[in-house]
């Protein structure tokens, strides 16, 4: 199968925007057939307006779930995601706000319950990164903002959701290959992903008695708006051939992660908790 090459490009705001990406990302393959794996379920996905989050959202909808999408302020992307969910015949709730604010996280859960009456799947996925070549160039503000977004938000949202999650529910966290191999230009981002790994493993053990599964997905280089808005903003040429360093010689598409989120969300993974699924183009890592 032919996959598009990524040309040099940048975006001047973070979060990035899907509509400015060249080539456009793929969220679900035309041949993906749902089989009701999530029929009657409700999922709440942070960062669900674009990239990996949107792929999870659309796959969940095709499998029969209603979906609530948390996002910052990318309203056009969020509306596009909602249209994709509704095209699958499912309901979609949009929840704009800042994941760093615990009150927003509490409110997002409350609105999800008020709208759909239940919550079965939580996907912690929203994230940010900023390229810095030297540790000394990372300001206090950058360090604190990266942690507030990438791990504090996961904690706030999970804490708010847990009272509503019943036996059989699933929590899925998005970590990163960088947690396992390191990235010299993304030290603070990599550190937050390591925190997510520990959060996933510890929480999985705490919630076993409640029969709530907690797992994580560790993507490699995936074509999402985060890339041109961060790596491309630092140096557009760094995105030329994005992902070509991986054994498969290319970056991944969000559509290649969506089925893994379905697997962890549904009963197919009923004997899986505290685990990591690596989707990275063939890079062997430990953990």
One Martini backbone bead per residue (centre of mass of N, CA, C, O) as a GRO file, in nm:
protein
  287
    1UNK     BB    1   0.096   0.035   0.022
    2UNK     BB    2   0.050   0.371  -0.029
    3UNK     BB    3   0.222   0.644   0.122
    4UNK     BB    4   0.249   0.956   0.207
    5UNK     BB    5   0.454   1.213   0.185
    6UNK     BB    6   0.623   1.448   0.386
    7UNK     BB    7   0.640   1.778   0.386
    8UNK     BB    8   0.743   2.071   0.438
    9UNK     BB    9   0.618   2.238   0.745
   10UNK     BB   10   0.389   2.475   0.916
   11UNK     BB   11   0.262   2.603   1.228
   12UNK     BB   12   0.160   2.898   1.441
   13UNK     BB   13  -0.008   2.695   1.629
   14UNK     BB   14  -0.126   2.581   1.957
   15UNK     BB   15  -0.293   2.387   1.832
   16UNK     BB   16  -0.330   2.234   1.560
   17UNK     BB   17  -0.456   2.190   1.217
   18UNK     BB   18  -0.603   1.991   0.991
   19UNK     BB   19  -0.662   2.191   0.740
   20UNK     BB   20  -0.327   2.251   0.715
   21UNK     BB   21  -0.259   1.973   0.620
   22UNK     BB   22   0.024   1.814   0.431
   23UNK     BB   23  -0.133   1.582   0.411
   24UNK     BB   24  -0.404   1.448   0.493
   25UNK     BB   25  -0.546   1.270   0.724
   26UNK     BB   26  -0.625   0.945   0.846
   27UNK     BB   27  -0.895   0.792   1.048
   28UNK     BB   28  -1.046   0.581   0.849
   29UNK     BB   29  -1.104   0.307   0.687
   30UNK     BB   30  -1.314   0.205   0.445
   31UNK     BB   31  -1.291  -0.117   0.539
   32UNK     BB   32  -1.408  -0.058   0.811
   33UNK     BB   33  -1.598  -0.282   1.019
   34UNK     BB   34  -1.843  -0.285   1.220
   35UNK     BB   35  -1.970  -0.499   1.528
   36UNK     BB   36  -2.077  -0.376   1.810
   37UNK     BB   37  -1.855  -0.349   2.047
   38UNK     BB   38  -2.004  -0.046   2.152
   39UNK     BB   39  -2.288  -0.091   2.209
   40UNK     BB   40  -2.430   0.153   2.424
   41UNK     BB   41  -2.189   0.329   2.460
   42UNK     BB   42  -1.966   0.566   2.638
   43UNK     BB   43  -1.735   0.826   2.534
   44UNK     BB   44  -1.440   1.000   2.657
   45UNK     BB   45  -1.235   1.247   2.470
   46UNK     BB   46  -0.934   1.381   2.473
   47UNK     BB   47  -0.848   1.525   2.189
   48UNK     BB   48  -1.099   1.446   1.967
   49UNK     BB   49  -1.074   1.650   1.709
   50UNK     BB   50  -0.786   1.512   1.647
   51UNK     BB   51  -0.609   1.278   1.529
   52UNK     BB   52  -0.604   1.024   1.743
   53UNK     BB   53  -0.870   1.106   1.878
   54UNK     BB   54  -1.045   1.097   1.621
   55UNK     BB   55  -0.998   0.803   1.555
   56UNK     BB   56  -1.130   0.694   1.809
   57UNK     BB   57  -1.408   0.824   1.774
   58UNK     BB   58  -1.485   0.696   1.498
   59UNK     BB   59  -1.453   0.402   1.582
   60UNK     BB   60  -1.656   0.404   1.809
   61UNK     BB   61  -1.899   0.481   1.634
   62UNK     BB   62  -1.884   0.232   1.443
   63UNK     BB   63  -1.927   0.047   1.718
   64UNK     BB   64  -2.183   0.224   1.878
   65UNK     BB   65  -2.089   0.491   2.006
   66UNK     BB   66  -2.103   0.751   2.210
   67UNK     BB   67  -1.958   1.096   2.206
   68UNK     BB   68  -1.715   1.288   2.387
   69UNK     BB   69  -1.547   1.605   2.320
   70UNK     BB   70  -1.235   1.727   2.404
   71UNK     BB   71  -1.124   2.075   2.370
   72UNK     BB   72  -1.002   2.378   2.325
   73UNK     BB   73  -1.032   2.580   2.012
   74UNK     BB   74  -1.093   2.377   1.757
   75UNK     BB   75  -1.386   2.411   1.613
   76UNK     BB   76  -1.366   2.297   1.325
   77UNK     BB   77  -1.253   2.024   1.398
   78UNK     BB   78  -1.484   1.945   1.590
   79UNK     BB   79  -1.708   1.955   1.376
   80UNK     BB   80  -1.588   1.739   1.195
   81UNK     BB   81  -1.599   1.516   1.406
   82UNK     BB   82  -1.904   1.524   1.449
   83UNK     BB   83  -1.984   1.451   1.158
   84UNK     BB   84  -1.852   1.171   1.165
   85UNK     BB   85  -2.024   1.055   1.392
   86UNK     BB   86  -2.308   1.114   1.267
   87UNK     BB   87  -2.253   0.937   1.008
   88UNK     BB   88  -2.274   0.674   1.212
   89UNK     BB   89  -2.539   0.733   1.404
   90UNK     BB   90  -2.423   0.917   1.632
   91UNK     BB   91  -2.355   1.085   1.919
   92UNK     BB   92  -2.231   1.434   1.990
   93UNK     BB   93  -2.015   1.602   2.227
   94UNK     BB   94  -1.903   1.930   2.286
   95UNK     BB   95  -1.593   2.031   2.492
   96UNK     BB   96  -1.471   2.319   2.559
   97UNK     BB   97  -1.129   2.358   2.692
   98UNK     BB   98  -0.903   2.333   2.975
   99UNK     BB   99  -0.726   2.061   3.097
  100UNK     BB  100  -0.578   2.226   3.339
  101UNK     BB  101  -0.875   2.240   3.451
  102UNK     BB  102  -1.058   2.083   3.688
  103UNK     BB  103  -1.337   2.213   3.633
  104UNK     BB  104  -1.358   2.125   3.341
  105UNK     BB  105  -1.342   1.822   3.392
  106UNK     BB  106  -1.588   1.802   3.571
  107UNK     BB  107  -1.789   1.924   3.362
  108UNK     BB  108  -1.750   1.716   3.136
  109UNK     BB  109  -1.862   1.479   3.291
  110UNK     BB  110  -2.137   1.596   3.370
  111UNK     BB  111  -2.234   1.642   3.073
  112UNK     BB  112  -2.214   1.351   2.982
  113UNK     BB  113  -2.418   1.236   3.185
  114UNK     BB  114  -2.656   1.428   3.115
  115UNK     BB  115  -2.670   1.334   2.809
  116UNK     BB  116  -2.619   0.991   2.834
  117UNK     BB  117  -2.618   0.848   3.143
  118UNK     BB  118  -2.307   0.761   3.090
  119UNK     BB  119  -1.982   0.575   3.146
  120UNK     BB  120  -1.724   0.354   2.986
  121UNK     BB  121  -1.506   0.547   2.833
  122UNK     BB  122  -1.165   0.662   2.881
  123UNK     BB  123  -0.968   0.915   2.703
  124UNK     BB  124  -0.636   1.007   2.743
  125UNK     BB  125  -0.488   1.255   2.497
  126UNK     BB  126  -0.408   1.522   2.558
  127UNK     BB  127  -0.143   1.742   2.414
  128UNK     BB  128   0.202   1.871   2.442
  129UNK     BB  129   0.478   2.040   2.256
  130UNK     BB  130   0.830   2.159   2.278
  131UNK     BB  131   1.106   2.267   2.120
  132UNK     BB  132   1.439   2.190   2.268
  133UNK     BB  133   1.789   2.167   2.266
  134UNK     BB  134   1.798   2.288   2.565
  135UNK     BB  135   1.736   2.276   2.892
  136UNK     BB  136   1.796   2.587   2.953
  137UNK     BB  137   1.541   2.674   2.753
  138UNK     BB  138   1.347   2.579   2.966
  139UNK     BB  139   1.094   2.707   3.111
  140UNK     BB  140   0.885   2.718   3.362
  141UNK     BB  141   0.632   2.748   3.189
  142UNK     BB  142   0.676   2.511   3.001
  143UNK     BB  143   0.699   2.287   3.209
  144UNK     BB  144   0.422   2.338   3.351
  145UNK     BB  145   0.240   2.318   3.098
  146UNK     BB  146   0.313   2.031   3.012
  147UNK     BB  147   0.225   1.894   3.276
  148UNK     BB  148  -0.065   2.007   3.295
  149UNK     BB  149  -0.156   1.870   3.029
  150UNK     BB  150  -0.025   1.561   3.024
  151UNK     BB  151  -0.102   1.484   3.350
  152UNK     BB  152  -0.300   1.651   3.512
  153UNK     BB  153  -0.540   1.604   3.319
  154UNK     BB  154  -0.557   1.301   3.366
  155UNK     BB  155  -0.621   1.318   3.665
  156UNK     BB  156  -0.871   1.497   3.666
  157UNK     BB  157  -1.046   1.321   3.474
  158UNK     BB  158  -1.034   1.054   3.625
  159UNK     BB  159  -1.146   1.150   3.895
  160UNK     BB  160  -1.423   1.242   3.773
  161UNK     BB  161  -1.503   0.957   3.638
  162UNK     BB  162  -1.499   0.718   3.847
  163UNK     BB  163  -1.791   0.739   3.982
  164UNK     BB  164  -1.912   0.639   3.676
  165UNK     BB  165  -1.755   0.374   3.675
  166UNK     BB  166  -1.796   0.050   3.595
  167UNK     BB  167  -1.791  -0.257   3.559
  168UNK     BB  168  -1.597  -0.285   3.251
  169UNK     BB  169  -1.443  -0.050   3.227
  170UNK     BB  170  -1.232   0.198   3.043
  171UNK     BB  171  -0.888   0.308   3.043
  172UNK     BB  172  -0.712   0.530   2.811
  173UNK     BB  173  -0.374   0.602   2.746
  174UNK     BB  174  -0.156   0.842   2.602
  175UNK     BB  175   0.155   0.802   2.506
  176UNK     BB  176   0.505   0.721   2.412
  177UNK     BB  177   0.797   0.636   2.266
  178UNK     BB  178   0.969   0.851   2.427
  179UNK     BB  179   0.955   0.708   2.705
  180UNK     BB  180   1.149   0.459   2.595
  181UNK     BB  181   1.387   0.638   2.414
  182UNK     BB  182   1.375   0.925   2.384
  183UNK     BB  183   1.411   1.299   2.337
  184UNK     BB  184   1.626   1.565   2.286
  185UNK     BB  185   1.381   1.789   2.205
  186UNK     BB  186   1.167   1.644   2.444
  187UNK     BB  187   1.201   1.641   2.762
  188UNK     BB  188   0.932   1.724   2.896
  189UNK     BB  189   0.749   1.540   2.735
  190UNK     BB  190   0.887   1.273   2.809
  191UNK     BB  191   0.838   1.299   3.115
  192UNK     BB  192   0.526   1.287   3.098
  193UNK     BB  193   0.512   1.002   2.969
  194UNK     BB  194   0.639   0.861   3.212
  195UNK     BB  195   0.411   0.937   3.404
  196UNK     BB  196   0.190   0.784   3.252
  197UNK     BB  197   0.302   0.504   3.292
  198UNK     BB  198   0.276   0.504   3.602
  199UNK     BB  199  -0.023   0.570   3.616
  200UNK     BB  200  -0.127   0.323   3.468
  201UNK     BB  201  -0.007   0.098   3.649
  202UNK     BB  202  -0.114   0.187   3.926
  203UNK     BB  203  -0.418   0.211   3.853
  204UNK     BB  204  -0.462  -0.079   3.762
  205UNK     BB  205  -0.421  -0.195   4.051
  206UNK     BB  206  -0.640  -0.029   4.203
  207UNK     BB  207  -0.894  -0.123   3.987
  208UNK     BB  208  -0.933  -0.431   3.985
  209UNK     BB  209  -1.159  -0.466   4.208
  210UNK     BB  210  -1.355  -0.281   4.008
  211UNK     BB  211  -1.326  -0.375   3.706
  212UNK     BB  212  -1.105  -0.167   3.587
  213UNK     BB  213  -0.940  -0.083   3.304
  214UNK     BB  214  -0.578  -0.004   3.241
  215UNK     BB  215  -0.431   0.152   2.957
  216UNK     BB  216  -0.186   0.187   2.681
  217UNK     BB  217  -0.063   0.400   2.414
  218UNK     BB  218   0.242   0.397   2.195
  219UNK     BB  219   0.328   0.615   1.983
  220UNK     BB  220   0.474   0.715   1.721
  221UNK     BB  221   0.502   0.860   1.425
  222UNK     BB  222   0.226   1.075   1.376
  223UNK     BB  223  -0.012   1.229   1.163
  224UNK     BB  224  -0.042   1.538   1.317
  225UNK     BB  225  -0.081   1.867   1.421
  226UNK     BB  226   0.158   1.864   1.624
  227UNK     BB  227   0.393   1.864   1.421
  228UNK     BB  228   0.370   2.144   1.266
  229UNK     BB  229   0.331   2.303   1.553
  230UNK     BB  230   0.636   2.213   1.641
  231UNK     BB  231   0.853   2.099   1.454
  232UNK     BB  232   0.780   2.290   1.215
  233UNK     BB  233   0.818   2.554   1.374
  234UNK     BB  234   1.118   2.511   1.426
  235UNK     BB  235   1.155   2.312   1.145
  236UNK     BB  236   1.024   2.235   0.849
  237UNK     BB  237   1.247   2.025   0.747
  238UNK     BB  238   1.192   1.803   0.971
  239UNK     BB  239   0.925   1.693   0.804
  240UNK     BB  240   1.080   1.565   0.596
  241UNK     BB  241   0.996   1.247   0.601
  242UNK     BB  242   0.825   1.170   0.827
  243UNK     BB  243   0.932   0.862   0.981
  244UNK     BB  244   1.187   0.737   0.814
  245UNK     BB  245   1.345   0.609   1.074
  246UNK     BB  246   1.171   0.380   1.064
  247UNK     BB  247   1.153   0.058   0.967
  248UNK     BB  248   0.905   0.136   0.761
  249UNK     BB  249   0.973   0.443   0.648
  250UNK     BB  250   0.733   0.586   0.821
  251UNK     BB  251   0.453   0.719   0.908
  252UNK     BB  252   0.160   0.733   1.077
  253UNK     BB  253  -0.181   0.685   1.093
  254UNK     BB  254  -0.458   0.724   1.280
  255UNK     BB  255  -0.602   0.467   1.156
  256UNK     BB  256  -0.374   0.270   1.295
  257UNK     BB  257  -0.502   0.318   1.602
  258UNK     BB  258  -0.809   0.287   1.641
  259UNK     BB  259  -0.835  -0.031   1.686
  260UNK     BB  260  -0.682  -0.026   1.962
  261UNK     BB  261  -0.896   0.136   2.115
  262UNK     BB  262  -1.118  -0.065   2.076
  263UNK     BB  263  -0.988  -0.305   2.216
  264UNK     BB  264  -0.958  -0.157   2.501
  265UNK     BB  265  -1.275  -0.082   2.523
  266UNK     BB  266  -1.350  -0.373   2.494
  267UNK     BB  267  -1.403  -0.718   2.565
  268UNK     BB  268  -1.146  -0.829   2.423
  269UNK     BB  269  -0.974  -0.694   2.690
  270UNK     BB  270  -1.060  -0.843   2.972
  271UNK     BB  271  -0.732  -0.952   3.027
  272UNK     BB  272  -0.640  -0.634   3.025
  273UNK     BB  273  -0.387  -0.470   3.234
  274UNK     BB  274  -0.119  -0.247   3.247
  275UNK     BB  275  -0.071  -0.195   2.937
  276UNK     BB  276   0.122  -0.181   2.622
  277UNK     BB  277   0.076  -0.038   2.300
  278UNK     BB  278   0.281  -0.056   2.014
  279UNK     BB  279   0.273   0.213   1.755
  280UNK     BB  280   0.583   0.249   1.541
  281UNK     BB  281   0.698   0.092   1.278
  282UNK     BB  282   0.898  -0.145   1.430
  283UNK     BB  283   0.998  -0.056   1.705
  284UNK     BB  284   1.197  -0.187   1.950
  285UNK     BB  285   1.080  -0.207   2.287
  286UNK     BB  286   1.072  -0.160   2.629
  287UNK     BB  287   0.747  -0.210   2.811
   0.00000   0.00000   0.00000
